Amino acid sequence: MTGFDVVGGELHVEQVPLAAIAAQHGTPCYVYSRAAIEAAYRAFDDAFAGVPHLVCYAMKANGNLAVLDVLRRLGSGFDIVSAGELARVEAAGGDPARTVFSGVGKTVAEMEAALAAGILCFNVESASELAQLAAVAARVGRRAPVSFRVNPDVDAGTHPYISTGLKENKFGVPIEEAEALYRTAAALPSIEVVGIDMHIGSQITDLDPYRDAATKVLALVDRLAAGGVALAHVDFGGGLGVRYRDEQPVALDAYATMLRELMRGRRETLVLEPGRRLVADAGVLLTRVTALKPGGTRNFAIVDAAMNDLLRPALYQAWHRIDAVRPRNTPARPWDVVGPVCESADFLGHERMLALAEGDLLAVRTAGAYGMAMSSNYNARPRAAEVLVDGARIHLARRRERIADLFASEAPLP
C-alpha cells in the first residue's frame, strides 16, 4: 500500500489505521507516508534519466529530519534558504556539496557557515549580496561558488503571495541586469561563477510560463558563453503544483519532455528544486472534533487543530480536502471546520459535507508541504507531533511540544 487509502471502511496510512496513530500520539498530528515520499521522488528523478541532473529538494516545504533522511537516502540534494536549514541538512546526513543556498537576505554569518560547509553554490539575488559575499569569501580565504537567480519577468499564474518571477517581486536579479553582474562576478578573485538559477513561483499548473522563463534564461546563458563566461549548471527551480481541489497539475512527463527539449545538446548540468510536488500528497493533518455548533446560518465543527497548525487556508484561502477517518452512515450536512484560535480566519475548511459527531477524527489531506513548516505557537499553543509511517512501523519524527517548551527560553524580570 502506498500513501493513504480506505481499508475496511477506515482511512489508513500504508498499513496503519490513522485512528491508531491518534490513540498513540494524540491530535493534532501530522502524519507522513515514507512510501509516498519515495514514490514521488523516484518518479521525478526517473523522468530525467539519461540527462545529467541533480534534484535539490526545496526543504522549506517540509524540513523534518525524518523526511530529509528519506530523501537523502534516495540521493536527493537540497535547496535551502537559511543557516538553520543548512544545519538541518547536515543533521539529516545530507551532503552540503549537493546543496544550493537561495534567498534574498543571507547574512554574513550564514555566508560563513555555508562556505565552511562547502555548499554547491549560492543563488545570489542582488549586486549588494554579491559584493558582501565576495568580501566574506576573501576574508575566510575561500572562493564562493555563485549562481545568480535571474528574474525573467514572467507571470506564473499562481497566487500573488507565491508568485516570484515578476518585476514587482523581491526575488532575483532583473534579467536585463544579469549579464553585467555576471561579468563583474567573473572578475572577482574570491568568486567562482558556476551557474544560473530561476524560480518563478509555487503551485504552478501551466507549462507555458515555465517554458517562456526557461527560454529567456537559456538565451542569457548563450550570451554569457559567447562573452567568455561559461556556466556549469542551469537551475530551473521548482514550483510544480499539486491537486488540492480541482487544479490540473502539470504532468511530470510533459514537464520532463519540455526540459529535455530545451537542454538537448547543451553542456550544462540540469538542477531542479521541487518541494511541494515531492511531499504534499505524502502528508495529512490528523485532528479531532471537540465540539459541534449547528446554527441557523452556519454549522461549526470545532477541532483541535487550528490556523497555527495549518496556516494555508487563512493565509492563501487555500482549499484542503477533509475526510472523516471513520466515515459515518448518517446524513451529511455542511460544516465549517474551524479551530480554537481567537481569529475569524481560523478555519481549515468551509461548508464541507460531512456526517459528524463529537470525538470523530478528521484527516486534512495534501498537508505534507507548507503545513508543519509554517506552524506557530500563536495563542500559546504547542505545535503538533509529527509521525512518519513506514509500512506497519510508526516513527515519531517530532514529539509534541509541551507547554513548558513554549517559554523555556524566556525569562521574567528579576
C-alpha positions as CSV (number, residue, x, y, z in Angstrom):
1,M,0.0,0.0,0.0
2,T,1.3,3.5,-0.9
3,G,0.2,6.6,0.9
4,F,-3.4,7.0,2.2
5,D,-6.2,4.6,1.4
6,V,-9.5,3.4,2.9
7,V,-9.3,-0.2,4.2
8,G,-12.3,-1.8,5.8
9,G,-14.1,1.4,5.9
10,E,-11.3,3.2,7.8
11,L,-8.6,5.6,6.5
12,H,-5.1,4.1,6.7
13,V,-1.6,5.4,6.1
14,E,0.2,2.5,4.5
15,Q,-0.6,-0.5,6.8
16,V,-1.5,1.6,9.8
17,P,-5.0,2.9,10.7
18,L,-4.9,6.7,11.3
19,A,-7.0,6.1,14.4
20,A,-4.2,4.0,15.9
21,I,-1.8,6.9,15.4
22,A,-4.3,9.3,17.1
23,A,-4.6,6.8,20.0
24,Q,-0.8,6.6,20.4
25,H,0.3,10.1,19.7
26,G,-2.7,12.3,20.1
27,T,-4.0,15.1,17.9
28,P,-3.4,17.4,16.2
29,C,-0.7,15.3,14.5
30,Y,1.0,15.5,11.1
31,V,1.3,12.0,9.5
32,Y,3.6,11.3,6.6
33,S,4.0,8.2,4.4
34,R,7.5,7.1,3.6
35,A,6.3,5.1,0.6
36,A,4.5,8.1,-0.9
37,I,7.6,10.3,-0.5
38,E,9.8,7.7,-2.1
39,A,7.4,7.1,-5.0
40,A,7.2,10.9,-5.7
41,Y,10.9,11.3,-5.6
42,R,11.7,8.3,-7.8
43,A,9.1,9.4,-10.4
44,F,10.6,12.9,-10.5
45,D,14.2,11.7,-10.7
46,D,13.4,8.9,-13.2
47,A,11.7,11.4,-15.5
48,F,15.2,12.9,-16.2
49,A,17.0,9.6,-16.6
50,G,19.9,10.0,-19.1
51,V,20.1,13.7,-18.6
52,P,22.9,14.9,-16.3
53,H,20.9,16.4,-13.4
54,L,20.6,17.0,-9.7
55,V,17.4,17.1,-7.8
56,C,17.7,19.6,-4.9
57,Y,14.6,19.2,-2.6
58,A,13.3,22.6,-1.5
59,M,13.2,21.9,2.2
60,K,11.2,24.9,3.1
61,A,8.2,22.7,2.1
62,N,8.9,20.3,5.0
63,G,12.2,20.2,6.9
64,N,11.5,17.4,9.3
65,L,14.7,15.4,9.8
66,A,12.9,12.1,9.1
67,V,11.6,13.5,5.8
68,L,15.1,14.8,4.8
69,D,16.6,11.5,5.7
70,V,14.2,9.6,3.4
71,L,15.1,11.9,0.6
72,R,18.8,11.9,1.3
73,R,18.9,8.1,1.2
74,L,17.3,8.3,-2.3
75,G,20.2,10.6,-3.5
76,S,18.5,14.0,-3.2
77,G,20.4,17.2,-2.9
78,F,18.8,20.2,-1.1
79,D,17.7,23.7,-1.7
80,I,18.0,25.9,1.5
81,V,17.2,29.5,2.4
82,S,18.8,29.8,5.9
83,A,21.6,28.6,8.1
84,G,19.0,26.8,10.1
85,E,18.0,24.8,7.0
86,L,21.7,24.1,6.3
87,A,22.1,22.7,9.9
88,R,19.0,20.5,9.3
89,V,20.5,19.1,6.1
90,E,23.7,18.2,7.9
91,A,21.8,16.8,10.9
92,A,19.9,14.5,8.5
93,G,23.2,13.3,6.9
94,G,22.7,15.4,3.7
95,D,25.7,16.5,1.6
96,P,26.4,20.3,1.6
97,A,28.2,19.8,-1.7
98,R,24.8,18.9,-3.2
99,T,23.1,21.9,-1.6
100,V,22.2,25.2,-3.1
101,F,21.6,28.3,-0.9
102,S,18.7,30.5,-2.1
103,G,17.1,33.6,-0.5
104,V,17.3,37.4,-0.8
105,G,18.6,38.1,2.7
106,K,21.6,35.9,3.5
107,T,23.5,37.2,6.5
108,V,27.3,37.3,6.9
109,A,27.1,34.5,9.5
110,E,25.1,32.4,7.0
111,M,27.6,33.0,4.3
112,E,30.4,32.0,6.6
113,A,28.6,28.8,7.6
114,A,27.8,27.8,4.0
115,L,31.3,28.5,2.9
116,A,32.7,26.4,5.7
117,A,30.3,23.6,4.9
118,G,31.3,23.5,1.3
119,I,27.9,24.0,-0.4
120,L,27.4,23.6,-4.2
121,C,26.6,27.2,-4.7
122,F,25.0,30.4,-3.5
123,N,22.0,31.6,-5.6
124,V,22.8,35.3,-5.4
125,E,19.9,37.7,-5.7
126,S,21.4,41.2,-5.9
127,A,24.6,43.2,-6.6
128,S,24.7,44.0,-2.9
129,E,24.7,40.3,-2.0
130,L,27.5,39.6,-4.5
131,A,29.7,42.3,-3.0
132,Q,29.1,41.2,0.5
133,L,29.7,37.5,-0.4
134,A,32.9,38.4,-2.2
135,A,34.2,40.2,0.9
136,V,33.3,37.4,3.2
137,A,34.9,34.7,1.0
138,A,38.1,36.8,0.7
139,R,38.3,37.2,4.4
140,V,38.0,33.5,5.2
141,G,40.3,32.5,2.3
142,R,37.8,30.7,0.1
143,R,36.2,31.1,-3.3
144,A,32.5,31.3,-3.2
145,P,30.6,29.3,-5.9
146,V,28.0,31.6,-7.3
147,S,24.8,31.2,-9.4
148,F,22.7,34.3,-10.0
149,R,18.9,33.9,-9.5
150,V,17.5,35.7,-12.5
151,N,14.1,37.3,-12.5
152,P,12.7,36.7,-16.0
153,D,9.5,38.9,-15.5
154,V,7.1,36.0,-16.3
155,D,3.7,35.7,-14.7
156,A,3.4,32.1,-13.3
157,G,-0.3,32.4,-13.0
158,T,-0.4,31.4,-9.3
159,H,-1.5,33.1,-6.1
160,P,0.2,36.5,-5.8
161,Y,1.7,35.6,-2.5
162,I,3.7,32.7,-4.1
163,S,4.5,34.4,-7.4
164,T,8.2,35.1,-7.5
165,G,9.2,35.8,-11.2
166,L,7.7,39.2,-11.9
167,K,9.5,42.6,-11.8
168,E,7.4,43.7,-8.8
169,N,8.6,40.6,-6.8
170,K,11.5,40.9,-4.4
171,F,13.3,37.9,-5.8
172,G,16.2,37.7,-8.2
173,V,18.3,39.9,-10.4
174,P,16.3,41.6,-13.3
175,I,17.2,39.6,-16.4
176,E,18.3,42.8,-18.2
177,E,20.9,43.5,-15.5
178,A,22.2,40.0,-15.1
179,E,24.8,39.9,-17.9
180,A,26.7,42.9,-16.5
181,L,26.6,41.3,-13.0
182,Y,28.0,38.0,-14.3
183,R,30.9,39.9,-15.9
184,T,31.5,41.7,-12.6
185,A,31.4,38.4,-10.7
186,A,33.7,36.7,-13.1
187,A,36.4,39.3,-12.4
188,L,36.3,38.9,-8.6
189,P,39.1,36.7,-7.3
190,S,37.0,35.3,-4.4
191,I,34.1,34.4,-6.6
192,E,33.7,31.3,-8.8
193,V,30.8,31.7,-11.3
194,V,29.2,28.2,-11.7
195,G,25.6,28.5,-12.7
196,I,22.3,30.3,-13.2
197,D,19.0,30.0,-11.4
198,M,15.3,30.9,-11.8
199,H,12.2,30.2,-9.7
200,I,9.0,31.9,-10.9
201,G,6.6,30.8,-8.3
202,S,4.9,28.0,-6.4
203,Q,1.8,25.8,-7.2
204,I,2.3,26.3,-10.9
205,T,-0.2,24.4,-13.1
206,D,0.6,25.7,-16.5
207,L,3.8,24.9,-18.5
208,D,3.7,27.9,-20.8
209,P,5.1,30.5,-18.3
210,Y,7.7,27.9,-17.2
211,R,8.8,27.4,-20.9
212,D,8.9,31.2,-21.5
213,A,11.1,31.8,-18.5
214,A,13.4,28.9,-19.2
215,T,13.8,30.0,-22.8
216,K,14.8,33.5,-21.6
217,V,17.3,32.1,-19.2
218,L,18.9,29.8,-21.7
219,A,19.3,32.7,-24.2
220,L,21.1,34.6,-21.4
221,V,23.3,31.5,-20.8
222,D,24.3,31.5,-24.5
223,R,25.1,35.3,-24.5
224,L,27.3,34.7,-21.4
225,A,29.1,31.9,-23.1
226,A,29.7,34.0,-26.2
227,G,31.3,36.6,-23.9
228,G,33.6,34.1,-22.2
229,V,31.5,33.2,-19.1
230,A,30.7,29.5,-19.4
231,L,28.3,28.0,-16.8
232,A,28.5,24.5,-15.3
233,H,24.8,24.2,-14.4
234,V,21.3,25.6,-15.2
235,D,18.9,25.6,-12.3
236,F,15.2,25.8,-13.3
237,G,14.0,25.9,-9.8
238,G,10.8,24.2,-8.7
239,G,7.2,25.3,-8.2
240,L,5.2,22.4,-9.9
241,G,1.7,22.3,-8.4
242,V,-0.4,19.5,-7.0
243,R,-4.1,18.9,-6.9
244,Y,-5.8,20.2,-3.8
245,R,-9.3,20.5,-5.2
246,D,-9.9,20.8,-9.0
247,E,-6.5,22.0,-10.2
248,Q,-5.0,20.2,-13.2
249,P,-1.3,19.8,-12.2
250,V,1.3,19.7,-14.9
251,A,2.0,16.1,-15.9
252,L,5.5,15.1,-14.9
253,D,6.2,13.5,-18.3
254,A,5.2,16.8,-20.1
255,Y,7.4,18.8,-17.8
256,A,10.4,16.5,-18.3
257,T,9.8,16.4,-22.1
258,M,9.9,20.2,-22.2
259,L,13.1,20.5,-20.2
260,R,14.7,17.7,-22.2
261,E,14.0,19.5,-25.4
262,L,15.3,22.8,-24.0
263,M,18.5,21.1,-22.7
264,R,19.2,18.9,-25.8
265,G,22.7,19.3,-27.0
266,R,23.7,21.6,-24.1
267,R,26.7,21.0,-21.9
268,E,25.3,22.4,-18.6
269,T,24.0,20.1,-15.8
270,L,20.3,20.5,-15.1
271,V,19.4,21.4,-11.5
272,L,15.8,21.2,-10.2
273,E,14.3,22.3,-6.9
274,P,11.0,20.5,-6.3
275,G,9.4,20.8,-2.9
276,R,5.6,20.6,-2.8
277,R,5.5,18.1,-5.6
278,L,7.5,15.6,-3.6
279,V,5.8,15.8,-0.2
280,A,2.4,17.5,-0.3
281,D,0.4,14.3,-1.1
282,A,2.5,12.3,1.4
283,G,1.1,14.0,4.5
284,V,-2.2,14.6,6.3
285,L,-3.0,16.7,9.4
286,L,-4.9,14.4,11.8
287,T,-7.4,16.3,14.0
288,R,-10.3,15.5,16.3
289,V,-13.7,17.1,16.6
290,T,-14.0,18.6,20.0
291,A,-17.5,20.3,19.7
292,L,-20.3,20.8,17.2
293,K,-22.2,24.1,17.0
294,P,-25.0,23.8,14.5
295,G,-26.8,27.0,13.8
296,G,-29.3,28.8,11.6
297,T,-26.7,30.4,9.4
298,R,-23.6,28.1,9.6
299,N,-22.7,24.9,11.3
300,F,-19.4,24.9,13.0
301,A,-17.3,21.8,13.7
302,I,-14.7,22.8,16.2
303,V,-11.5,20.7,16.0
304,D,-8.3,20.7,18.0
305,A,-6.1,21.8,15.0
306,A,-6.0,25.4,14.1
307,M,-4.5,28.1,11.9
308,N,-1.3,27.9,13.9
309,D,-1.1,24.2,12.8
310,L,-2.1,24.7,9.2
311,L,-1.8,28.4,8.0
312,R,-2.5,27.9,4.3
313,P,-6.3,28.3,4.5
314,A,-6.1,31.5,6.5
315,L,-3.1,32.9,4.6
316,Y,-3.9,31.9,1.0
317,Q,-7.6,31.0,1.3
318,A,-6.3,27.6,0.3
319,W,-8.6,24.6,0.0
320,H,-7.7,21.2,1.5
321,R,-9.8,18.1,1.2
322,I,-11.1,17.0,4.6
323,D,-12.1,13.4,5.2
324,A,-13.6,11.5,8.1
325,V,-11.2,8.8,9.3
326,R,-14.1,6.5,10.0
327,P,-17.0,7.8,7.8
328,R,-20.5,7.5,9.3
329,N,-23.5,6.1,7.5
330,T,-25.7,9.0,8.6
331,P,-26.9,12.1,6.6
332,A,-24.1,14.6,5.9
333,R,-24.6,18.3,6.3
334,P,-22.4,21.3,5.6
335,W,-19.9,22.1,8.3
336,D,-17.3,24.9,8.7
337,V,-14.3,23.1,10.2
338,V,-12.7,25.6,12.5
339,G,-10.1,25.7,15.2
340,P,-10.0,27.2,18.7
341,V,-7.7,30.2,17.9
342,C,-9.1,33.6,18.6
343,E,-9.3,34.7,14.9
344,S,-12.2,34.6,12.5
345,A,-9.6,33.5,9.9
346,D,-9.0,30.3,12.0
347,F,-10.6,27.7,9.7
348,L,-9.5,24.6,7.9
349,G,-12.4,24.4,5.5
350,H,-15.8,26.0,4.8
351,E,-19.1,24.2,4.1
352,R,-17.7,20.6,3.9
353,M,-20.4,18.0,3.6
354,L,-19.7,15.6,6.4
355,A,-21.6,13.3,8.8
356,L,-20.0,14.2,12.2
357,A,-20.2,13.5,15.9
358,E,-18.1,14.9,18.6
359,G,-14.9,12.9,19.1
360,D,-14.7,12.0,15.4
361,L,-11.2,12.0,13.7
362,L,-10.7,14.1,10.5
363,A,-7.8,14.0,8.1
364,V,-6.9,17.2,6.3
365,R,-5.4,16.0,3.1
366,T,-2.4,17.1,1.0
367,A,-0.8,18.6,4.1
368,G,2.7,17.3,3.7
369,A,4.0,20.6,2.3
370,Y,3.9,24.0,4.0
371,G,2.0,22.6,6.9
372,M,4.2,22.0,9.9
373,A,6.9,24.1,8.2
374,M,4.6,27.2,8.6
375,S,3.2,26.4,12.0
376,S,3.5,28.7,15.0
377,N,2.8,29.0,18.7
378,Y,0.0,31.6,18.4
379,N,-2.3,31.7,21.4
380,A,0.5,29.8,23.3
381,R,-0.5,26.6,21.5
382,P,2.2,23.8,21.5
383,R,3.0,22.7,18.0
384,A,1.7,19.3,16.8
385,A,3.5,16.0,16.8
386,E,4.9,14.6,13.5
387,V,4.8,10.9,12.6
388,L,6.4,9.1,9.7
389,V,4.9,5.7,8.8
390,D,7.0,3.1,7.0
391,G,4.8,0.1,6.2
392,A,3.5,-1.1,9.6
393,R,6.1,0.9,11.6
394,I,5.2,4.2,13.3
395,H,8.1,6.5,13.8
396,L,7.7,9.6,16.0
397,A,9.5,12.1,13.9
398,R,8.9,15.0,16.3
399,R,7.3,14.8,19.7
400,R,4.5,17.1,20.5
401,E,5.7,20.4,22.2
402,R,4.9,20.7,25.8
403,I,3.5,23.9,27.3
404,A,6.8,24.3,29.3
405,D,8.7,24.3,26.0
406,L,6.9,27.5,24.9
407,F,8.7,29.7,27.5
408,A,11.8,27.6,28.3
409,S,14.0,30.2,26.6
410,E,12.3,33.2,28.2
411,A,12.9,35.0,31.5
412,P,10.7,37.3,33.5
413,L,12.1,40.4,35.0
414,P,14.1,39.8,38.2
